[in-house]
Amino acid sequence: MSDPSIKQIIYSQETLQKKAAELGQRISEDYRDKELVLIAVLKGSMYFFADLTREIDIPIGVDMISIGNIPDTTSRTGIVRITKDLDLDITGKHVLVIEDIIRTGLTTAYLIQSLEARKPIDVKVCTLLYNPDRLLINVPIAYYGFEVSRSWLVGYGMDIDEKWRNLPYIGELDHP
């Protein structure tokens, strides 16, 4: 699938699947004999989450959560809120939050704080992409696939205005 808006392919489908397999193996080793719940942050992580969970060879619980912004006319950001909450009880379990990309860390920090209030054993993060140059707050990233610095990445679940999410690779847009 090609799109004229894509300037270049950054990570091919094959590269992404290999990285999911590598991370899945590490997670399996680290959480063997532990009760683990993986939580996908929708919608961006859904493709990575699906590939990653298929590579984990231990019993796991899976759930999904969605975070949304309430527009704030006084600032460029907004107020973050949970728009789709968990179905599973995470009390007394290890929790691994699965993200597509961590840029500033602010949304992820909010999510971790919300999850920690539910009394899991711990909450850690696995993200496919990580942009340390834009990080404003430290979050417990236990696993990450690739370090990035590009701004306009789409595909493999990531979008701009709900477009390009279904690309099987991660590409860089020529312009947003």
Beta strands, then each sheet from edge to edge (+ up, - down):
strand 1: 6-11
strand 2: 36-42
strand 3: 60-71
strand 4: 78-84
strand 5: 94-102
strand 6: 122-130
strand 7: 141-147
strand 8: 153-154
strand 9: 170-173
sheet 1: 1+ 9- 8+
sheet 2: 4+ 3- 2- 5- 6- 7-
end
